[in-house]
Amino acid sequence: MTAPPQVTAAPAKTFREKGADSFHAALGAVLATALDDALESGDHPRAVTIINRGFAEGTPQLGCDLLCRAIAAVGAARTWTVQLAPQNDNRRRATP
């Protein structure tokens, strides 16, 4: 008889990580609903804005999920353009 494999527990999440997970779940639900509404009404510019918002305010995975959802609803014949924002430079610049 062999021993069952031991499962190692993932490290406990901090309150900040739990809050971020909760925020991204809520944001994903709101954006998915808005995207479905935009696609149903044929408002593709609004759909693109919602997808871009998923990338910008959510996570790369959320943006990809929304983009895949739009492609599944509309089809691959439509060209989807996603705008990537430049990275923020948080370093302070010295002023002369």
C-alpha positions as CSV (number, residue, x, y, z in Angstrom):
1,M,0.0,0.0,0.0
2,T,1.4,3.4,-0.9
3,A,0.8,6.6,1.0
4,P,-1.3,9.2,-0.6
5,P,0.6,12.2,-2.0
6,Q,1.0,15.0,0.4
7,V,-0.7,18.2,-0.5
8,T,1.2,21.3,0.4
9,A,-1.0,24.2,1.4
10,A,-0.6,27.4,-0.5
11,P,0.7,30.3,1.7
12,A,-2.1,32.3,3.3
13,K,-3.1,35.4,1.4
14,T,-2.7,38.8,3.0
15,F,-5.7,41.1,3.4
16,R,-4.4,43.2,0.5
17,E,-4.2,40.1,-1.8
18,K,-7.7,39.0,-0.7
19,G,-9.0,42.5,-1.4
20,A,-7.4,42.6,-4.8
21,D,-8.9,39.2,-5.7
22,S,-12.3,40.4,-4.6
23,F,-11.9,43.7,-6.5
24,H,-10.8,41.9,-9.7
25,A,-13.7,39.4,-9.4
26,A,-16.2,42.2,-9.1
27,L,-14.6,44.3,-11.9
28,G,-14.6,41.2,-14.1
29,A,-18.3,40.6,-13.5
30,V,-19.2,44.2,-14.2
31,L,-17.1,44.4,-17.4
32,A,-18.4,41.1,-18.7
33,T,-22.0,42.3,-18.3
34,A,-21.2,45.6,-20.0
35,L,-19.4,43.8,-22.8
36,D,-22.3,41.5,-23.4
37,D,-24.6,44.5,-23.6
38,A,-22.4,46.3,-26.0
39,L,-22.0,43.2,-28.2
40,E,-25.8,42.6,-28.2
41,S,-26.5,46.1,-29.3
42,G,-23.7,46.1,-31.9
43,D,-21.7,48.8,-30.3
44,H,-18.3,47.6,-31.2
45,P,-16.4,50.8,-30.2
46,R,-17.9,50.5,-26.7
47,A,-16.9,46.8,-26.6
48,V,-13.3,47.8,-27.5
49,T,-13.3,50.4,-24.7
50,I,-14.6,47.8,-22.2
51,I,-11.9,45.3,-23.3
52,N,-9.2,48.0,-23.0
53,R,-10.5,48.8,-19.5
54,G,-10.2,45.1,-18.5
55,F,-6.5,45.3,-19.4
56,A,-5.9,48.7,-17.9
57,E,-7.8,48.4,-14.6
58,G,-7.9,44.7,-14.2
59,T,-5.3,42.1,-15.0
60,P,-3.9,40.9,-18.3
61,Q,-5.9,37.7,-17.8
62,L,-9.1,39.7,-17.4
63,G,-8.4,41.6,-20.6
64,C,-7.7,38.4,-22.5
65,D,-10.9,36.8,-21.2
66,L,-12.9,39.8,-22.3
67,L,-11.2,39.8,-25.7
68,C,-11.9,36.0,-26.2
69,R,-15.5,36.6,-25.1
70,A,-15.9,39.2,-27.8
71,I,-14.3,37.1,-30.5
72,A,-16.6,34.2,-29.5
73,A,-19.6,36.4,-29.8
74,V,-18.8,38.3,-32.9
75,G,-16.4,35.9,-34.7
76,A,-12.9,36.1,-35.9
77,A,-13.9,38.1,-39.0
78,R,-13.9,41.3,-36.9
79,T,-10.5,42.8,-36.2
80,W,-10.0,43.8,-32.6
81,T,-7.5,46.4,-31.7
82,V,-6.3,46.5,-28.1
83,Q,-4.4,49.6,-27.0
84,L,-1.6,49.0,-24.5
85,A,-0.7,52.0,-22.3
86,P,3.0,52.8,-21.7
87,Q,4.4,51.7,-18.4
88,N,4.3,54.4,-15.7
89,D,7.6,55.8,-14.7
90,N,7.2,56.2,-11.0
91,R,10.7,57.5,-10.4
92,R,10.7,61.2,-9.6
93,R,12.5,63.3,-12.1
94,A,14.8,66.0,-10.9
95,T,13.6,69.5,-11.9
96,P,16.3,72.0,-13.0
